[in-house]
Amino acid sequence: MLASEEDVAGINIRDRLLEAAKWEEVATFDGRPVLKTNGLLLASMAKPHLFANDVDKEFMAATGLKIDDIIFLSRHRAASGIPTLTVHPIGNYGKADYGGKEGQLVPLSPALMTALLRQLKIESNGLPFQVSYEVTHHGPWLETPTLFIEIGSDERNWGHKGAAEAIARSLLNAEQDDAPVAIGIGGGHYAPRFTEASLSHRISFGHMVPNHALEDIGVEVITDRITKAMNASKASMAYIHKKSMSGAKAREMRAICEALGLKVVDSASLQPR
């Protein structure tokens, strides 16, 4: 778990984690202590998250510690200002305007991301915050499976102690399961259909390809983007948000997914939780 000292929300989450568990110092990184509890590592750095390419390699070289996943503790900014707690994968379907590499997706652990989403829903009960996925976006570029967990959506929320406590409890208590893994196709930035499906059914989502990443491009580029999402997620299934696109587009997405060997599913075909 990694916080940038430039990120108010990330430091808020880090401080709540420090309060919520007993930690042992096991190394240093970027001149700051690396702490451990129950197999979880907590570290801080000076530079911002989005452009911290290869920070996984830097961390392992500096500390001698092996890591299986990286979770960036972060703020989320949106013009709406709606109080929201989110988790999401990272990478770029197109240009790398906000870190990472152009046209490259970072691997992730879908079971971990979905477990955190479900635990956030539990831990935030009673708080004025929505809980959702966000679709794949921004950097940095890493080879280690990575996700972001965030407090949004403006300065009023980033310092919210209760929100950070809910995230801290989620990070400490989330339990992964062996639900089948799907990529999500279609919909908007906050992926409400995929969020609802993960909360109510046995499915873990990996990378999500929103409608805006499927528009005004040819079938070869769409196929490439879906292939990258599938591979970076190690997914066996695809969940298409059919109501977010035309019937013709949904049929095209289904044909592409099936040609790639993905089983196309919807909520009716999934086991309820």
C-alpha positions, 0 to 999 in steps of 0.5 A: 500500500503506497501513499504519495505525500503530495496526496491529501487523501492518500495521507489521510488513508495512511494515517488511519491505517497507522491507527487501525493496526500494530505495525513493525518497521521492516525497511526504508523506501524514499527515506521513509519507513516501510511498515508491516502488519499481517503480510501487508506493507505500508509505504510513502513516497514524495513523488506523485502517483500518476508518473511513478513509472516502475516504482514497483521495481524501485521499491523491491530494489531498495527494500529487498522485499517481494510484493504481489500487488500494489495498492495506491492510496489516492484522492479522486477528483470529479467536477460533480464533487459527489462524495465517492469511494472508488477502486479501479485498474490502471492503464491507457487505451489511448494516449498516456496524458496522465502517466503510464504508457500509451496503449498499455494496461497494467496487470491487476488482481481482479479478486483483490479489487472486487473484495475491496469494493465489497468490503468498502460497501460494508465499511462505509455503511452510514457514511454519505459516500457512494461506492463504485468501480471506476473504469481503467484509466491513467498511470503509472506504468508497472509490471506488478499487479496494481489498483487504486483505492480513492476518496472523492470527489473534491477537497471537502471529502479528501480529508474526511476521517470517516471515509479514510477509516472505512478504506483502512478497515477495508484494506485490513479486512477484505477477503478474496474469493475464487469468483470467476473473472470478467472484463467489463465492456461498455458503460461510463466512467463509474461502471454502475452496472459492473459495480452492482453485478460485483456486489450482488453476484459471484463475479470479479471484474478486471479491466473495464473498457468503457464506451468512449474507448470503443467509439470512432475506431475500427474493429482491429483496434477494438479487438486489440483493446479487449485483448489487452484487457483480457490478458492483463486481467487473466479473465475468462469471461466478458460482461457487456453492458448492452443497455449502454450501447446500440444493439448492433454494437452489443452484437459486435462486442459479443462476436469479438469476445467470443472469437477471443475465447471469452464466455459472454455473461450477464447477471441472469447467468451468474450465481447470486452472492 
